[in-house]
Amino acid sequence: MEKVVRIGIIGCGGIANGKQMPSLAKVKQVQMVAFCDIVKEKAEKAAADYGVEGADVYTDYKELLNDSSIDVVHVCTPNKSHSFISIAAMEAGKHVLCEKPMAKTAKEAREMVEVAKRTGKKLTIGYDNRYRNDSLYLKELVKEDEFGDIYYAKAHAVRRRAVPTWGVFLNEEEQGGGPLIDIGTHAIDLTLWTLNNYKVKSVVGNVYYKLSDTENAANAFGPWDPKEFTVEDSAFAFITMENGATVTLEASWALNTLDVDEAKTTICGTKAGADMRDGLRINGEKLSRLYVTKPDLAAGGVAYYEGGTESQADREARLWIEAIINDTEPFVKPEEALVVSEILEAIYESSKTGKTIYFDQKEQFSTSS
């Protein structure tokens, strides 16, 4: 008999409806049996749209966690509650997929890793840009040593004017920050994962609040209220790895630039380089001539690939459920996501203090209260 994975959804807002639930619904071994949101109507609608017959609806996540028949919980709430809900779920015997970023602070992220190890429950974070065709192909090329010694990389997360004006995105208390922790986190994760390098030596960063007080600003999602815009609008960082490699980061919801890219990476090595600026492009030199190639990614053939029509969200859901059924490691390991959270916090701290943050002393710079 084929195993069925029973899932509870905590947080039935945008990310749950836009990504998590539609993709889980395509995995035949999945049953979504419980839904929780502080707004009961949202949970009821999610249950009607995606739940099994008689799916339970809650407004208190603790009541959902009391259901011993639930195998997995997806945490799709604001950043502030990621850690304590995920920890409670693992303590209750559930595997957890928590949306990105891992937590509001690095301290909370470390606690999540510790609880996952202690309980033996699987924990993964929703860094879904790893699952794109171009990302998977680039990762395989790195494994094959196509680029040689990669000593420079750039993490791209820049929008010209696309500040999210709904929900709690502009609320520092709920989210912990703005574009750095929202979209910069994707770019850092994608870059470190591509490099397979999580050993950070130091971080220098600057965070800016330059455009948030603009009245009636042109914006893809409508003008923002300056009184509610309590997070940064841009952040930039210079990250040095222990092996001497440099990673730069640019993250902004609103920057006066036409050089716009989001959740992409550029890498430069001794043999070749690559970027995602116009599709995946590989550049290098052969026979005393420079070359640029663009691989055909529709043909498949890379690890975890299953057909040209599978979206990154669908691939994330499928591989996560397969990891549970087969008792294998999740594609996004919590220890990797923890390093991303530590970098995010170091950038904020560096900007606040004007100092370089050294990771062999990182216990000294926790910004958590």
N, C-alpha and C positions, 0 to 999 in steps of 0.2 A: 504494500500500500504506500502511495506517495505521501511523504511528510507534508503536513500543512503548517505554515508559520502564521500564528495568530498575532496581529499587530494592533497596538493602541497608539492613536495620534494625540499628542498633547500640543495644542496650539493649532487652531483651524483657520488661520489667516492666509495672507498672500502666498508665502512660500509653500505652505501645505497644499493649497489649492492649485498653485501655479506649477509645482514640480512634484512634490513628494507623493501625494495621493494619486494623481493621474498615472504616474509611472508604476507605483506599486500595484495598481489595478490591472496592469498588463502582465504581471508575474503570476502564473497559474497556481503556484504553491501558496499564495498569500491570501489570507482573509483579514480584512480590517474589521475588528470586532468592537472597538471602543473609541470614542472621540471625546476630547475635553477641550473646553475653551471657557474663559471667564465670561464671555458673552454666549449664553446658552444657545441662542438662535444660530450662531455660527457652527457650533458642534452638531446641532440638530440637522442643519443643511448638509454638513459633511457626511453625517451618518446616512442621510437619505440618498446622497449622490454616490457614495463609495462603500458604504458599510454592508455587511451581511444582514440578512433579515433578523430583526430584533437586536441590532447593534446597540450597545449601551452608550448613553450620553451623560457627561459629567461637566460640572463647573469647577470641581476641585480635583487636581491631578492626583492627590493622595488616595482618593477613592478609586480612581482607575488603577493605581498600582496595587491595590488590595486584591485585584482579580488574579488569582494564581494561574489561570488558564492562559494569560497573555504571555507570549514568548518574547516579544520585541516591542520597544517603545521608540517612537520617533519624536524628538523634541524640536518643535518648530515655533518657539516662543522668542520674545526679545532677548538680547544678549545677557541682560542682568540675571535672568533665571536659568540660563543654560546649565550652570554647574550644579546647583542644588537639586534641580529636577533630575538631571542625568544621574547624579550620585544616589538619590533616593530610588530611582528606577533600578540601578544595578544592585543596590542593597536589597531590593524586593525580588531579585532573581531574574531581572529582564536584561536582555541585550539592548544596546542603545545606539541609535543613529541620532546624533545631535547636529543640527544645522550649524553652519559656520557663522562667526568665528567660534572656536572651541568654548571660550568663556570671556567674560568681561575683563578679567585680570589673569596674569600668568600664575599667580598663586592658586586661583580657582582651577585653572587647567591642570596644574600639577596634582591637585587633590583628585581630580577626575581620573588621571592616569593611575594614581595609587589605589583608588577604589577598584578600578578595572582589574588590576593585578591581584588584589586581595580577594575579590569575589570570583574571579575567573570568568566574568562576563565579557562579552565582546563589546568594544566601544569604537565607533568610527565617527568621523566628522564630515559634513556635507561639502567637501571640496570637489564639486562635480566637474570642474574644468579639466581635471586629470583624464576624464573619460572621453574627451573629444578625440576624433580621428587624428587630427594633426598632433595633439599632445602625445598620444600613444605611439605614433610613428616616430616622432622626434625622440622619445624616450628609448625606443629600440635602437635608433641610430647611435645614441650616446653609449648604450650598452655594447654596441659593436665597435666602439672606439673610432667612429667616423670623424670626430672633431679633435682628437688628441687631448692635450692638457687644456681644459677649459678654465681660463683665468679671468674672464669677465662675463658678466651677465646683467641684463636689465629687466626688471619687473615692471610691466606697463599696466596702469590702472587709471587712465585719464579720460574724463568726459569734458566736453566744452561747456555745456550748460544742461545738466541732467541731474538736478538735486531732487532726491525723493522727498516729496512733500506730504506723504501719507504716513499713517501709523506713528511710530516713535523714532523714526530715523534721525530726527534733528534733536533728540533729547539725550544729552550726555549721561544723565543718571541711568536711563534705561539701557543705553547702547554702549556706553564706554568711550565713544568717539564717533567720528564721521566717516569720510571716505577711506581713511586709512584702515579702520577696523572693518569697514563694510566691503569695499572692493579691493583695497590694497592687500587685504588678507588673501584673496584668491591669487593675486599676481605673485606674492611671495611664496605661497604654497606651490604653485605651478613651477616656479623657477627652482626652488630648492629640490623638489621632487625630480625634475628633469636632470639636475646636476647630481642627484643622489648625494648631497652634501648638506649635513645638518650641524656641522661643527663650526659655530660662530665664535670669532675672536672679539670683535667689537662693533659697535653701532654708533653712528652720528646721525642725528636727524633734526629737521626743522618742520614745525607745524604752523600753519597760517590760518588766521581768521580775517581775511581781507575782504571778502565779498558778502559775508553773511548778513551785514546790516543794510544791504541794498534794498530799497523799496521798489516794488513792482518790477522785479528783475525778469528779463527774458529767460525762460526756463522751459525745458521740454515737458515738465509735469506741472506747469503753472507757477506763478510767483510764490515765493515762500514768505512766511511771516518772520521778519527779523527778530522779533521778541522770542520766538520759539526756536530759532536757529542757534543752539547752544554748543554745537560741535564745530570742529575745524572744517574749512572748505578745501584745504589742500595740505599735503604732507610729502616730504621728500627725504630720502635717507641714503647713506653710504654705509654699506655693510662689508666688513672684512672677515673672511673666513680663516680658519686656522691654517689652511694650506696656502694662504696668501692670495686666494682668488678674491675678486671684488664683485659685489652685487649692488647695483643701484636701484632705487625704487622711486617711482613717481605715482602719486595717488591724488586724484582730485575729482570732485563732483562738478566743479565749476572753475574752469581755467580759461583765460583768454588766449586760446591757441587753436590752431587747425590740426595740430599733430595729436590726433585722438586715437587711443587704443585701450582696450580693457581686457583684463584677464589674458594677457599675452606675455611671452618672454622672448628675449634675444640672448643668444649665447655666442661667445667667440673663443675658439680654441686654436691650438698650434697647427692643426691640420685643416680646419674648415670652420665655418660659422653657420648660424641659422637664425631666422626670425619669422614672425607670424604676421608681419605687417600687411601683406597682400597675399593671404594664404601662406602655407608653409613654404619658405624659400631656403634652399641650401646654397651657400656660397663658398668658393675656395679657389685653389690654383692647381692646375695640372699642365704638365708639358709647357711650362713658362707662359701659360695663358690663364686668365681669370675666367671663372664660370659661375653661372647661377642656374640652379635647377629647381623645378617645382614638381614634387612627386604627385602621382595620381593616387589620391587617397580613397577613391571610390571603389577600388578593386579589392580592398581588404588585405588580409595576410599578416596583420600584426597581432600581438598577444591580446586576448580578451575580445577580439573583434568578432561581431556576429551580424553581418549584413550591413549594407550601406544606409539603410533607413533607420537604424537604431540611434536614437538621440543620446546625448550624454546623460541626461536624467534617467532615461530608461536603462542605460547600461549601468549606471550607478545602482539603481534599484535591483537589477538582476544579479549583479556581482555580490551585493550585500546579502541578499537572500541565499545565494549559493554558498557564501562563506558560513552562514549559520547552519544550513543543511549539511554541508560537508565538514563542518568544524575546522575551518581553515582561517588564516589570518585575514582580516578585512583589507581591502585595497588601500584605504587610507588608515594608517596606523596612528593611534592616539599619541604616541611618542613623537611622531613627526609633526602633528598638529600643535603639540605643546611648544616646539621650537618656534613655530610661526607666532604663537601668542607671546612668547618671550621677546621676539623681535619687535612686535607691535608695541609692547609696553616699553621696551628700551628706546624706541623712537620718540614716544611721548615724553619719557623721562629726560632724554637728551635735549629735546627742545625746551623743556621747562628749566633745566639746570644750566644749559649751555655747555655741557660736558660730554666727553666720549664715554659711552657705557661699555665697560669691559666685562665679558661674560664669565670670567673666572671669579668675578666679584658680584655676580648678578643678584645674589641674595640680599645685597645691600640697597638695591634700588626698587624694590617692589613698591608699586603705587597703590596697592590695595590698602584699605583703611583697617 
